[in-house]
């Protein structure tokens, strides 16, 4: 008999985000059972996520029953901005977390009357990096990029663009003032997000907004 | 900077296996990180160094296997690596390509250890 250190290796082969993936799968199953379409919107801070939602809720009031979950590091300013549109809004304050996780969505859903909704829009924390790694159980991911951010934003933050089902170029009323070559931006989106649908709009002027509303399910006859 | 929560999740997995194996310490951890996982290996190392002191993984070696993105062209069948996060087929220019590798983010293997008294070939 002697004293010693026993050493051995264990093959683990487990997904690090497996727990988040489990929560996301549970959310997805629940959304499926409810027949609820869920869209996860990500962008840099200031690309116009909340402005897009403000106009969307106004335009689709009485037509689609929309619920909103909005994530921010601090404050409930966004929920207050969106709160008077007649749609239920739940603010998730992440207290420093740079992204939403699937478990936070499961919790926030308890505050929504999900059976009564046609569409749930999740406004992720303003960040083009971290939200890319966390599946929330959504049906579609939408990435916003404003013309003021420059043509090469998709090339700088490619991971989130690769996962996008739709990319929305926002603030197109400012294209000239921003001095941006929008064709270069379009081409960069196409290269980094080849499968994504490309939409262009201004939430302020309303230009191009019809395309977004039909993406969300407004029938052609309503536009 | 979500590497902190990634390392926390990885350590949860590691310690679960450590307990299941009745081990006392973890001496090495091997991770697999794809180029599209959205995780920076250096930030993982930083978070690992910050989060492990005082845990059974203190001082453990962290090995990160980095996997480049590989795409397969649906049009011409060419498969190749892309380092630039663009998805055009290098052979034919088509954008109808599929990511075959690069999304991985896994705990691959861990080395465990335990002190004790026994005659055994594995002991030293």
Interface residues (C-beta under 8 A of the other chain):
Chain A: X1 X2 X3 X4 X5 X6 X7 X8 X9 X10 X11 X12 X13 X14 X15 X16 X17 X18 X19 X20 X97 X98 X99 X101 X129 X130 X132 X133 X134 X155 X158 X159 X160 X162 X190 X191 X192 X194
Chain B: X1 X2 X5 X6 X9 X10 X12 X13 X14 X17 X21 X23 X27 X31 X36 X37 X38 X39 X85 X86 X87 X88 X95 X96 X97 X99 X105 X106 X107 X108 X109 X110 X111 X112 X113 X114 X115 X116 X117 X118 X119 X120 X122 X123 X124
